[in-house]
Amino acid sequence: MDTRQIKWESPPFIDLPSSFINDLNSFNISSLGNFIPQLLWNRNIRTLDQLKNFLDFSSYESISILEIWNEAIPSIHRLKTAIENKEKVMICGREGINNIIGTSLLWEGLGNFLIPYIQINYYIPSYSTKCHGFNNAMIRQLAIEGVSLIISCGVKDFNLQDITYAKSLGIDIIAIGRNININNLHDTLYTIDSCSLSKNHP
């Protein structure tokens, strides 16, 4: 095992404008040896308004996802239908810290609307024993269990045959992740892909 110490790389410290430092000091935050000012500056959080929006929770204004992310609207409506109809939902994740965290957040959030382990459950296949992603055997088993909606978390590649098979069994699929390779499957698959957001998304 490699026991060498990890060395983090970061941009070199620069002399910051005094006006920026004064604005930052108004939030009563310790500079931690000038680290926080440099970090904020490098992340382009430089004006008083930007600092306020980032550091002062009382100034945060919530924006409806429906106003800024049109791609997500069909998925949200499908989730709402599943909740209203008390459908059985399965969250299918993948190994890997980001995917497991995403699966956990979905589980915790949707568990407020669907009964855990009865109306909603989760499944994370092991790389060592099972293939990740979708396949007919997995879809067939979920159909037998009465699942009508699969929410995938971190699965990037989808096969039209698998999705068509799921549809034939009355199962819809919502794919959540980054850079989802849908291969013109828009008509058969609901997607929420963070990489589809505009560059100036808040």
C-alpha positions in Angstrom: 0.0 0.0 0.0 1.3 3.5 -0.9 1.8 5.4 2.4 3.2 8.5 0.8 1.5 11.7 2.1 -1.0 13.2 -0.3 0.1 16.7 -1.5 -2.8 19.0 -2.4 -2.2 21.4 -5.3 -3.7 24.8 -5.1 -3.1 28.1 -6.9 -0.4 30.3 -5.3 -1.6 33.0 -2.9 -2.0 36.4 -4.4 -2.4 39.9 -3.0 -6.1 40.5 -2.8 -7.8 43.9 -3.1 -8.3 45.6 0.3 -11.9 46.3 -0.6 -12.5 42.5 -0.9 -10.8 41.8 2.4 -12.9 44.6 4.1 -16.1 43.2 2.6 -15.2 39.7 3.8 -14.4 41.0 7.3 -17.9 42.4 7.6 -19.1 38.8 7.8 -17.0 38.2 10.9 -15.3 35.1 9.5 -11.8 34.1 10.6 -9.4 34.2 7.7 -7.6 31.1 8.8 -4.2 32.4 7.7 -5.6 34.0 4.6 -6.9 30.7 3.3 -10.6 31.6 3.2 -10.1 34.8 1.3 -7.9 33.1 -1.3 -10.4 30.2 -1.6 -13.4 32.5 -2.2 -11.5 34.7 -4.6 -10.3 31.6 -6.6 -13.9 30.5 -6.9 -14.9 33.9 -8.3 -16.8 34.9 -5.2 -15.5 38.5 -5.2 -18.3 41.1 -4.8 -20.2 42.0 -1.7 -23.4 40.6 -3.2 -21.6 37.3 -4.1 -20.2 37.1 -0.6 -23.6 37.8 0.9 -25.3 35.1 -1.1 -22.6 32.6 -0.3 -21.9 33.3 3.4 -25.2 34.7 4.8 -27.9 32.1 4.9 -30.6 34.6 5.7 -30.1 36.3 2.3 -30.5 33.1 0.3 -33.5 33.0 -2.0 -34.7 29.6 -3.0 -35.3 29.2 -6.8 -37.8 26.6 -8.0 -36.1 23.9 -10.0 -39.0 24.1 -12.4 -38.1 27.6 -13.3 -34.5 26.9 -14.3 -34.2 23.2 -15.3 -36.8 22.2 -17.9 -35.2 18.8 -18.4 -36.1 17.8 -14.8 -39.8 18.7 -15.1 -41.0 15.3 -16.6 -39.0 13.4 -14.0 -40.5 15.4 -11.1 -44.0 14.9 -12.5 -43.4 11.2 -12.7 -42.2 11.1 -9.1 -45.2 13.0 -8.0 -47.5 10.5 -9.7 -45.6 7.6 -8.0 -46.1 9.3 -4.6 -49.8 10.1 -5.2 -50.5 6.6 -6.5 -48.4 4.9 -3.7 -46.4 3.1 -6.3 -43.5 0.8 -5.5 -40.2 2.6 -6.3 -36.6 1.1 -6.4 -33.5 3.3 -6.2 -30.7 1.5 -8.1 -27.3 2.9 -7.3 -23.7 2.0 -8.0 -20.6 1.4 -6.0 -18.5 4.5 -5.5 -18.8 7.3 -2.9 -20.6 9.8 -5.0 -23.2 7.3 -6.2 -23.7 5.9 -2.7 -24.2 9.4 -1.3 -26.7 10.2 -4.1 -28.6 7.0 -3.4 -28.6 7.9 0.3 -30.0 11.4 -0.4 -32.7 9.9 -2.6 -33.6 7.4 0.1 -33.7 9.9 2.9 -35.7 12.5 0.8 -38.2 10.2 -0.9 -38.6 8.3 2.4 -40.6 11.3 3.6 -43.3 10.6 1.0 -43.2 6.8 0.4 -43.0 4.2 3.2 -39.4 2.9 3.4 -38.9 -0.8 2.6 -42.5 -1.1 1.6 -43.1 1.5 -1.1 -39.5 2.5 -1.6 -36.3 0.5 -1.4 -32.7 0.7 -2.7 -30.3 -1.6 -4.4 -26.5 -1.2 -4.9 -25.0 -4.2 -6.8 -21.5 -5.4 -5.9 -18.9 -5.1 -8.7 -17.3 -8.3 -7.5 -20.4 -10.4 -7.8 -22.8 -8.7 -10.1 -22.6 -6.4 -13.1 -23.7 -2.8 -12.6 -26.3 -1.1 -14.7 -29.5 -2.7 -16.0 -30.2 -6.1 -17.4 -33.3 -8.1 -18.1 -32.9 -10.4 -15.1 -32.8 -7.5 -12.7 -35.7 -5.8 -14.4 -37.8 -9.0 -14.4 -37.2 -9.5 -10.7 -38.2 -5.9 -9.9 -41.4 -6.4 -11.9 -42.2 -9.5 -9.9 -41.8 -7.5 -6.7 -44.3 -5.0 -8.0 -41.9 -2.1 -8.8 -43.3 0.4 -11.3 -40.5 3.1 -11.1 -36.8 2.7 -11.1 -34.6 5.7 -10.1 -31.1 5.0 -11.3 -28.2 6.9 -9.5 -24.9 7.0 -11.3 -25.7 4.6 -14.2 -24.4 6.4 -17.3 -25.1 4.0 -20.2 -28.5 2.6 -21.1 -29.5 0.0 -23.5 -32.7 0.5 -25.6 -33.5 -3.2 -25.3 -33.4 -3.1 -21.5 -35.5 0.1 -21.3 -38.0 -1.3 -23.8 -38.2 -4.5 -21.7 -38.9 -2.5 -18.6 -41.6 -0.5 -20.4 -43.2 -3.7 -21.5 -43.5 -4.8 -17.8 -44.9 -1.4 -16.8 -41.7 0.0 -15.3 -40.5 3.6 -16.0 -36.9 4.6 -15.4 -35.6 8.0 -14.1 -31.9 8.3 -14.7 -30.0 10.7 -12.4 -26.4 11.5 -12.8 -23.7 13.3 -14.9 -23.0 12.9 -18.6 -25.7 10.3 -19.0 -25.3 8.6 -22.4 -28.9 8.3 -23.5 -28.3 7.6 -27.2 -31.5 9.2 -28.4 -33.6 7.5 -25.7 -35.4 10.7 -24.7 -38.8 9.2 -25.5 -38.2 6.1 -23.3 -36.2 7.5 -20.4 -36.7 10.3 -17.9 -33.4 12.0 -17.1 -32.0 14.5 -14.6 -28.4 15.2 -15.8 -26.5 18.0 -14.0 -24.3 18.5 -17.0 -27.3 19.7 -19.0 -27.5 22.9 -16.8 -26.3 26.1 -18.4 -22.8 27.4 -17.5 -24.3 30.4 -15.6 -26.6 28.2 -13.4 -26.6 29.4 -9.8 
